[in-house]
Amino acid sequence: MQESTVFRSIQAEAEARAEARKQREIALNFLRDNLPVEVVARGTGLSIEEVQQLQQQLNASPQT
């Protein structure tokens, strides 16, 4: 039985969201290791602006 176009579209969107979450988690790990924003952006494929936003989130969160 062939998968429907709608199912393939939903599956592709879910995979893209999962990949984006993975990129952000990797970026957060790099930032926690104090790598420069430019290096994190280059290494994860995220934009510098996205990495800067993640850095701000880290700075705003309570340190454990």
HTML snippet that shows the backbone in 3Dmol.js (N, CA, C, O; Angstrom):
<script src="https://3Dmol.org/build/3Dmol-min.js"></script>
<div id="view" style="width:600px;height:400px;position:relative"></div>
<script>
const pdb = `
ATOM      1  N   MET A   1       0.841  -1.178   0.000  1.00  0.00           N
ATOM      2  CA  MET A   1       0.000   0.000   0.000  1.00  0.00           C
ATOM      3  C   MET A   1       0.888   1.244   0.000  1.00  0.00           C
ATOM      4  O   MET A   1       1.837   1.332   0.779  1.00  0.00           O
ATOM      5  N   GLN A   2       0.584   2.190  -0.861  1.00  0.00           N
ATOM      6  CA  GLN A   2       1.369   3.400  -1.002  1.00  0.00           C
ATOM      7  C   GLN A   2       0.990   4.429   0.060  1.00  0.00           C
ATOM      8  O   GLN A   2      -0.185   4.633   0.367  1.00  0.00           O
ATOM      9  N   GLU A   3       2.033   5.079   0.619  1.00  0.00           N
ATOM     10  CA  GLU A   3       1.761   6.122   1.609  1.00  0.00           C
ATOM     11  C   GLU A   3       1.110   7.314   0.924  1.00  0.00           C
ATOM     12  O   GLU A   3       1.422   7.626  -0.225  1.00  0.00           O
ATOM     13  N   SER A   4       0.232   7.958   1.613  1.00  0.00           N
ATOM     14  CA  SER A   4      -0.432   9.122   1.036  1.00  0.00           C
ATOM     15  C   SER A   4       0.511  10.322   1.040  1.00  0.00           C
ATOM     16  O   SER A   4       1.470  10.381   1.809  1.00  0.00           O
ATOM     17  N   THR A   5       0.218  11.257   0.176  1.00  0.00           N
ATOM     18  CA  THR A   5       0.999  12.487   0.095  1.00  0.00           C
ATOM     19  C   THR A   5       0.938  13.249   1.408  1.00  0.00           C
ATOM     20  O   THR A   5       1.937  13.816   1.852  1.00  0.00           O
ATOM     21  N   VAL A   6      -0.222  13.261   2.020  1.00  0.00           N
ATOM     22  CA  VAL A   6      -0.391  13.960   3.295  1.00  0.00           C
ATOM     23  C   VAL A   6       0.492  13.328   4.364  1.00  0.00           C
ATOM     24  O   VAL A   6       1.158  14.034   5.121  1.00  0.00           O
ATOM     25  N   PHE A   7       0.498  11.992   4.427  1.00  0.00           N
ATOM     26  CA  PHE A   7       1.317  11.310   5.420  1.00  0.00           C
ATOM     27  C   PHE A   7       2.794  11.620   5.201  1.00  0.00           C
ATOM     28  O   PHE A   7       3.517  11.901   6.157  1.00  0.00           O
ATOM     29  N   ARG A   8       3.244  11.573   3.951  1.00  0.00           N
ATOM     30  CA  ARG A   8       4.664  11.869   3.665  1.00  0.00           C
ATOM     31  C   ARG A   8       5.004  13.296   4.045  1.00  0.00           C
ATOM     32  O   ARG A   8       6.097  13.564   4.545  1.00  0.00           O
ATOM     33  N   SER A   9       4.074  14.219   3.812  1.00  0.00           N
ATOM     34  CA  SER A   9       4.297  15.616   4.163  1.00  0.00           C
ATOM     35  C   SER A   9       4.403  15.787   5.678  1.00  0.00           C
ATOM     36  O   SER A   9       5.285  16.491   6.170  1.00  0.00           O
ATOM     37  N   ILE A  10       3.513  15.148   6.400  1.00  0.00           N
ATOM     38  CA  ILE A  10       3.542  15.221   7.863  1.00  0.00           C
ATOM     39  C   ILE A  10       4.824  14.598   8.396  1.00  0.00           C
ATOM     40  O   ILE A  10       5.453  15.136   9.307  1.00  0.00           O
ATOM     41  N   GLN A  11       5.205  13.469   7.827  1.00  0.00           N
ATOM     42  CA  GLN A  11       6.426  12.798   8.255  1.00  0.00           C
ATOM     43  C   GLN A  11       7.656  13.670   7.992  1.00  0.00           C
ATOM     44  O   GLN A  11       8.549  13.751   8.836  1.00  0.00           O
ATOM     45  N   ALA A  12       7.707  14.320   6.828  1.00  0.00           N
ATOM     46  CA  ALA A  12       8.834  15.187   6.494  1.00  0.00           C
ATOM     47  C   ALA A  12       8.911  16.376   7.450  1.00  0.00           C
ATOM     48  O   ALA A  12      10.001  16.766   7.868  1.00  0.00           O
ATOM     49  N   GLU A  13       7.766  16.949   7.796  1.00  0.00           N
ATOM     50  CA  GLU A  13       7.744  18.070   8.743  1.00  0.00           C
ATOM     51  C   GLU A  13       8.231  17.628  10.124  1.00  0.00           C
ATOM     52  O   GLU A  13       8.984  18.347  10.781  1.00  0.00           O
ATOM     53  N   ALA A  14       7.803  16.458  10.553  1.00  0.00           N
ATOM     54  CA  ALA A  14       8.228  15.943  11.856  1.00  0.00           C
ATOM     55  C   ALA A  14       9.732  15.700  11.870  1.00  0.00           C
ATOM     56  O   ALA A  14      10.400  15.993  12.861  1.00  0.00           O
ATOM     57  N   GLU A  15      10.258  15.171  10.789  1.00  0.00           N
ATOM     58  CA  GLU A  15      11.703  14.935  10.709  1.00  0.00           C
ATOM     59  C   GLU A  15      12.474  16.245  10.712  1.00  0.00           C
ATOM     60  O   GLU A  15      13.533  16.340  11.331  1.00  0.00           O
ATOM     61  N   ALA A  16      11.954  17.252  10.029  1.00  0.00           N
ATOM     62  CA  ALA A  16      12.613  18.564  10.002  1.00  0.00           C
ATOM     63  C   ALA A  16      12.616  19.195  11.388  1.00  0.00           C
ATOM     64  O   ALA A  16      13.616  19.783  11.802  1.00  0.00           O
ATOM     65  N   ARG A  17      11.493  19.076  12.112  1.00  0.00           N
ATOM     66  CA  ARG A  17      11.445  19.617  13.481  1.00  0.00           C
ATOM     67  C   ARG A  17      12.424  18.889  14.389  1.00  0.00           C
ATOM     68  O   ARG A  17      13.081  19.514  15.222  1.00  0.00           O
ATOM     69  N   ALA A  18      12.524  17.581  14.236  1.00  0.00           N
ATOM     70  CA  ALA A  18      13.440  16.795  15.060  1.00  0.00           C
ATOM     71  C   ALA A  18      14.886  17.199  14.761  1.00  0.00           C
ATOM     72  O   ALA A  18      15.698  17.309  15.680  1.00  0.00           O
ATOM     73  N   GLU A  19      15.207  17.418  13.505  1.00  0.00           N
ATOM     74  CA  GLU A  19      16.558  17.831  13.126  1.00  0.00           C
ATOM     75  C   GLU A  19      16.873  19.211  13.691  1.00  0.00           C
ATOM     76  O   GLU A  19      17.984  19.445  14.168  1.00  0.00           O
ATOM     77  N   ALA A  20      15.913  20.120  13.642  1.00  0.00           N
ATOM     78  CA  ALA A  20      16.121  21.465  14.189  1.00  0.00           C
ATOM     79  C   ALA A  20      16.350  21.411  15.695  1.00  0.00           C
ATOM     80  O   ALA A  20      17.209  22.114  16.226  1.00  0.00           O
ATOM     81  N   ARG A  21      15.571  20.566  16.384  1.00  0.00           N
ATOM     82  CA  ARG A  21      15.774  20.397  17.837  1.00  0.00           C
ATOM     83  C   ARG A  21      17.166  19.853  18.123  1.00  0.00           C
ATOM     84  O   ARG A  21      17.829  20.290  19.064  1.00  0.00           O
ATOM     85  N   LYS A  22      17.602  18.912  17.321  1.00  0.00           N
ATOM     86  CA  LYS A  22      18.932  18.321  17.500  1.00  0.00           C
ATOM     87  C   LYS A  22      20.016  19.384  17.291  1.00  0.00           C
ATOM     88  O   LYS A  22      20.975  19.451  18.060  1.00  0.00           O
ATOM     89  N   GLN A  23      19.866  20.206  16.259  1.00  0.00           N
ATOM     90  CA  GLN A  23      20.836  21.271  16.012  1.00  0.00           C
ATOM     91  C   GLN A  23      20.897  22.241  17.188  1.00  0.00           C
ATOM     92  O   GLN A  23      21.980  22.645  17.610  1.00  0.00           O
ATOM     93  N   ARG A  24      19.731  22.612  17.715  1.00  0.00           N
ATOM     94  CA  ARG A  24      19.710  23.542  18.854  1.00  0.00           C
ATOM     95  C   ARG A  24      20.347  22.924  20.094  1.00  0.00           C
ATOM     96  O   ARG A  24      21.064  23.609  20.823  1.00  0.00           O
ATOM     97  N   GLU A  25      20.099  21.644  20.344  1.00  0.00           N
ATOM     98  CA  GLU A  25      20.694  20.986  21.513  1.00  0.00           C
ATOM     99  C   GLU A  25      22.218  20.911  21.380  1.00  0.00           C
ATOM    100  O   GLU A  25      22.944  21.126  22.350  1.00  0.00           O
ATOM    101  N   ILE A  26      22.687  20.609  20.189  1.00  0.00           N
ATOM    102  CA  ILE A  26      24.136  20.587  19.950  1.00  0.00           C
ATOM    103  C   ILE A  26      24.712  21.984  20.166  1.00  0.00           C
ATOM    104  O   ILE A  26      25.761  22.142  20.791  1.00  0.00           O
ATOM    105  N   ALA A  27      24.017  22.998  19.642  1.00  0.00           N
ATOM    106  CA  ALA A  27      24.476  24.374  19.817  1.00  0.00           C
ATOM    107  C   ALA A  27      24.539  24.741  21.296  1.00  0.00           C
ATOM    108  O   ALA A  27      25.505  25.365  21.737  1.00  0.00           O
ATOM    109  N   LEU A  28      23.528  24.364  22.062  1.00  0.00           N
ATOM    110  CA  LEU A  28      23.540  24.649  23.502  1.00  0.00           C
ATOM    111  C   LEU A  28      24.729  23.980  24.184  1.00  0.00           C
ATOM    112  O   LEU A  28      25.368  24.580  25.049  1.00  0.00           O
ATOM    113  N   ASN A  29      25.025  22.755  23.803  1.00  0.00           N
ATOM    114  CA  ASN A  29      26.185  22.067  24.384  1.00  0.00           C
ATOM    115  C   ASN A  29      27.478  22.796  24.047  1.00  0.00           C
ATOM    116  O   ASN A  29      28.344  22.955  24.907  1.00  0.00           O
ATOM    117  N   PHE A  30      27.613  23.237  22.806  1.00  0.00           N
ATOM    118  CA  PHE A  30      28.805  23.998  22.413  1.00  0.00           C
ATOM    119  C   PHE A  30      28.904  25.298  23.203  1.00  0.00           C
ATOM    120  O   PHE A  30      29.980  25.671  23.671  1.00  0.00           O
ATOM    121  N   LEU A  31      27.769  25.986  23.348  1.00  0.00           N
ATOM    122  CA  LEU A  31      27.774  27.255  24.082  1.00  0.00           C
ATOM    123  C   LEU A  31      28.128  27.033  25.550  1.00  0.00           C
ATOM    124  O   LEU A  31      28.836  27.844  26.147  1.00  0.00           O
ATOM    125  N   ARG A  32      27.644  25.947  26.127  1.00  0.00           N
ATOM    126  CA  ARG A  32      27.996  25.634  27.521  1.00  0.00           C
ATOM    127  C   ARG A  32      29.500  25.400  27.670  1.00  0.00           C
ATOM    128  O   ARG A  32      30.077  25.624  28.734  1.00  0.00           O
ATOM    129  N   ASP A  33      30.125  24.941  26.573  1.00  0.00           N
ATOM    130  CA  ASP A  33      31.581  24.741  26.579  1.00  0.00           C
ATOM    131  C   ASP A  33      32.329  26.013  26.198  1.00  0.00           C
ATOM    132  O   ASP A  33      33.539  25.996  25.974  1.00  0.00           O
ATOM    133  N   ASN A  34      31.577  27.130  26.127  1.00  0.00           N
ATOM    134  CA  ASN A  34      32.140  28.459  25.863  1.00  0.00           C
ATOM    135  C   ASN A  34      32.776  28.615  24.493  1.00  0.00           C
ATOM    136  O   ASN A  34      33.723  29.384  24.331  1.00  0.00           O
ATOM    137  N   LEU A  35      32.260  27.888  23.499  1.00  0.00           N
ATOM    138  CA  LEU A  35      32.729  28.103  22.131  1.00  0.00           C
ATOM    139  C   LEU A  35      32.135  29.404  21.611  1.00  0.00           C
ATOM    140  O   LEU A  35      31.019  29.764  21.984  1.00  0.00           O
ATOM    141  N   PRO A  36      32.862  30.113  20.759  1.00  0.00           N
ATOM    142  CA  PRO A  36      32.344  31.373  20.209  1.00  0.00           C
ATOM    143  C   PRO A  36      31.085  31.146  19.364  1.00  0.00           C
ATOM    144  O   PRO A  36      30.925  30.095  18.743  1.00  0.00           O
ATOM    145  N   VAL A  37      30.209  32.132  19.350  1.00  0.00           N
ATOM    146  CA  VAL A  37      28.945  32.051  18.626  1.00  0.00           C
ATOM    147  C   VAL A  37      29.184  31.703  17.159  1.00  0.00           C
ATOM    148  O   VAL A  37      28.465  30.872  16.602  1.00  0.00           O
ATOM    149  N   GLU A  38      30.169  32.315  16.530  1.00  0.00           N
ATOM    150  CA  GLU A  38      30.443  32.079  15.114  1.00  0.00           C
ATOM    151  C   GLU A  38      30.825  30.625  14.860  1.00  0.00           C
ATOM    152  O   GLU A  38      30.426  30.044  13.850  1.00  0.00           O
ATOM    153  N   VAL A  39      31.587  30.042  15.761  1.00  0.00           N
ATOM    154  CA  VAL A  39      32.005  28.644  15.627  1.00  0.00           C
ATOM    155  C   VAL A  39      30.794  27.726  15.794  1.00  0.00           C
ATOM    156  O   VAL A  39      30.639  26.753  15.056  1.00  0.00           O
ATOM    157  N   VAL A  40      29.944  28.037  16.762  1.00  0.00           N
ATOM    158  CA  VAL A  40      28.737  27.234  16.999  1.00  0.00           C
ATOM    159  C   VAL A  40      27.828  27.299  15.775  1.00  0.00           C
ATOM    160  O   VAL A  40      27.293  26.278  15.344  1.00  0.00           O
ATOM    161  N   ALA A  41      27.653  28.490  15.217  1.00  0.00           N
ATOM    162  CA  ALA A  41      26.799  28.644  14.038  1.00  0.00           C
ATOM    163  C   ALA A  41      27.351  27.832  12.869  1.00  0.00           C
ATOM    164  O   ALA A  41      26.604  27.127  12.191  1.00  0.00           O
ATOM    165  N   ARG A  42      28.626  27.930  12.641  1.00  0.00           N
ATOM    166  CA  ARG A  42      29.244  27.192  11.545  1.00  0.00           C
ATOM    167  C   ARG A  42      29.143  25.688  11.766  1.00  0.00           C
ATOM    168  O   ARG A  42      28.901  24.941  10.818  1.00  0.00           O
ATOM    169  N   GLY A  43      29.322  25.241  12.988  1.00  0.00           N
ATOM    170  CA  GLY A  43      29.308  23.816  13.290  1.00  0.00           C
ATOM    171  C   GLY A  43      27.930  23.184  13.288  1.00  0.00           C
ATOM    172  O   GLY A  43      27.803  21.977  13.082  1.00  0.00           O
ATOM    173  N   THR A  44      26.892  23.985  13.516  1.00  0.00           N
ATOM    174  CA  THR A  44      25.542  23.426  13.599  1.00  0.00           C
ATOM    175  C   THR A  44      24.671  23.747  12.390  1.00  0.00           C
ATOM    176  O   THR A  44      23.647  23.101  12.164  1.00  0.00           O
ATOM    177  N   GLY A  45      25.080  24.740  11.620  1.00  0.00           N
ATOM    178  CA  GLY A  45      24.254  25.162  10.495  1.00  0.00           C
ATOM    179  C   GLY A  45      23.186  26.164  10.886  1.00  0.00           C
ATOM    180  O   GLY A  45      22.400  26.594  10.041  1.00  0.00           O
ATOM    181  N   LEU A  46      23.148  26.542  12.158  1.00  0.00           N
ATOM    182  CA  LEU A  46      22.209  27.565  12.607  1.00  0.00           C
ATOM    183  C   LEU A  46      22.757  28.941  12.240  1.00  0.00           C
ATOM    184  O   LEU A  46      23.959  29.109  12.032  1.00  0.00           O
ATOM    185  N   SER A  47      21.868  29.911  12.163  1.00  0.00           N
ATOM    186  CA  SER A  47      22.323  31.273  11.893  1.00  0.00           C
ATOM    187  C   SER A  47      22.964  31.852  13.155  1.00  0.00           C
ATOM    188  O   SER A  47      22.730  31.370  14.263  1.00  0.00           O
ATOM    189  N   ILE A  48      23.759  32.872  12.969  1.00  0.00           N
ATOM    190  CA  ILE A  48      24.380  33.544  14.111  1.00  0.00           C
ATOM    191  C   ILE A  48      23.293  34.099  15.033  1.00  0.00           C
ATOM    192  O   ILE A  48      23.427  34.053  16.256  1.00  0.00           O
ATOM    193  N   GLU A  49      22.225  34.620  14.443  1.00  0.00           N
ATOM    194  CA  GLU A  49      21.124  35.170  15.240  1.00  0.00           C
ATOM    195  C   GLU A  49      20.470  34.080  16.099  1.00  0.00           C
ATOM    196  O   GLU A  49      20.148  34.315  17.264  1.00  0.00           O
ATOM    197  N   GLU A  50      20.277  32.897  15.525  1.00  0.00           N
ATOM    198  CA  GLU A  50      19.686  31.797  16.296  1.00  0.00           C
ATOM    199  C   GLU A  50      20.593  31.398  17.456  1.00  0.00           C
ATOM    200  O   GLU A  50      20.124  31.144  18.565  1.00  0.00           O
ATOM    201  N   VAL A  51      21.890  31.345  17.189  1.00  0.00           N
ATOM    202  CA  VAL A  51      22.842  30.960  18.232  1.00  0.00           C
ATOM    203  C   VAL A  51      22.892  32.031  19.315  1.00  0.00           C
ATOM    204  O   VAL A  51      22.986  31.712  20.500  1.00  0.00           O
ATOM    205  N   GLN A  52      22.829  33.292  18.919  1.00  0.00           N
ATOM    206  CA  GLN A  52      22.810  34.377  19.904  1.00  0.00           C
ATOM    207  C   GLN A  52      21.570  34.288  20.790  1.00  0.00           C
ATOM    208  O   GLN A  52      21.646  34.549  21.991  1.00  0.00           O
ATOM    209  N   GLN A  53      20.438  33.924  20.208  1.00  0.00           N
ATOM    210  CA  GLN A  53      19.221  33.755  21.004  1.00  0.00           C
ATOM    211  C   GLN A  53      19.390  32.618  22.004  1.00  0.00           C
ATOM    212  O   GLN A  53      18.975  32.733  23.157  1.00  0.00           O
ATOM    213  N   LEU A  54      19.995  31.528  21.566  1.00  0.00           N
ATOM    214  CA  LEU A  54      20.247  30.404  22.477  1.00  0.00           C
ATOM    215  C   LEU A  54      21.196  30.822  23.595  1.00  0.00           C
ATOM    216  O   LEU A  54      21.014  30.428  24.746  1.00  0.00           O
ATOM    217  N   GLN A  55      22.213  31.625  23.256  1.00  0.00           N
ATOM    218  CA  GLN A  55      23.154  32.119  24.262  1.00  0.00           C
ATOM    219  C   GLN A  55      22.426  32.971  25.294  1.00  0.00           C
ATOM    220  O   GLN A  55      22.694  32.865  26.490  1.00  0.00           O
ATOM    221  N   GLN A  56      21.510  33.812  24.838  1.00  0.00           N
ATOM    222  CA  GLN A  56      20.734  34.643  25.757  1.00  0.00           C
ATOM    223  C   GLN A  56      19.872  33.783  26.666  1.00  0.00           C
ATOM    224  O   GLN A  56      19.728  34.082  27.851  1.00  0.00           O
ATOM    225  N   GLN A  57      19.298  32.720  26.123  1.00  0.00           N
ATOM    226  CA  GLN A  57      18.496  31.811  26.937  1.00  0.00           C
ATOM    227  C   GLN A  57      19.355  31.158  28.013  1.00  0.00           C
ATOM    228  O   GLN A  57      18.934  31.027  29.162  1.00  0.00           O
ATOM    229  N   LEU A  58      20.559  30.750  27.633  1.00  0.00           N
ATOM    230  CA  LEU A  58      21.469  30.150  28.615  1.00  0.00           C
ATOM    231  C   LEU A  58      21.827  31.148  29.703  1.00  0.00           C
ATOM    232  O   LEU A  58      21.848  30.810  30.887  1.00  0.00           O
ATOM    233  N   ASN A  59      22.110  32.380  29.295  1.00  0.00           N
ATOM    234  CA  ASN A  59      22.498  33.403  30.256  1.00  0.00           C
ATOM    235  C   ASN A  59      21.348  33.744  31.219  1.00  0.00           C
ATOM    236  O   ASN A  59      21.575  34.094  32.377  1.00  0.00           O
ATOM    237  N   ALA A  60      20.116  33.633  30.717  1.00  0.00           N
ATOM    238  CA  ALA A  60      18.954  33.983  31.540  1.00  0.00           C
ATOM    239  C   ALA A  60      18.527  32.838  32.464  1.00  0.00           C
ATOM    240  O   ALA A  60      17.863  33.068  33.475  1.00  0.00           O
ATOM    241  N   SER A  61      18.906  31.617  32.117  1.00  0.00           N
ATOM    242  CA  SER A  61      18.475  30.478  32.929  1.00  0.00           C
ATOM    243  C   SER A  61      19.354  30.346  34.167  1.00  0.00           C
ATOM    244  O   SER A  61      20.543  30.661  34.115  1.00  0.00           O
ATOM    245  N   PRO A  62      18.786  29.883  35.280  1.00  0.00           N
ATOM    246  CA  PRO A  62      19.567  29.691  36.499  1.00  0.00           C
ATOM    247  C   PRO A  62      20.629  28.624  36.291  1.00  0.00           C
ATOM    248  O   PRO A  62      20.371  27.577  35.698  1.00  0.00           O
ATOM    249  N   GLN A  63      21.789  28.897  36.771  1.00  0.00           N
ATOM    250  CA  GLN A  63      22.904  27.942  36.660  1.00  0.00           C
ATOM    251  C   GLN A  63      22.764  26.869  37.717  1.00  0.00           C
ATOM    252  O   GLN A  63      22.470  27.154  38.878  1.00  0.00           O
ATOM    253  N   THR A  64      22.982  25.612  37.298  1.00  0.00           N
ATOM    254  CA  THR A  64      22.895  24.498  38.252  1.00  0.00           C
ATOM    255  C   THR A  64      24.262  24.013  38.637  1.00  0.00           C
ATOM    256  O   THR A  64      24.385  23.081  39.432  1.00  0.00           O
TER     257      THR A  64
END
`;
const viewer = $3Dmol.createViewer("view");
viewer.addModel(pdb, "pdb");
viewer.setStyle({}, {cartoon: {color: "spectrum"}});
viewer.zoomTo();
viewer.render();
</script>
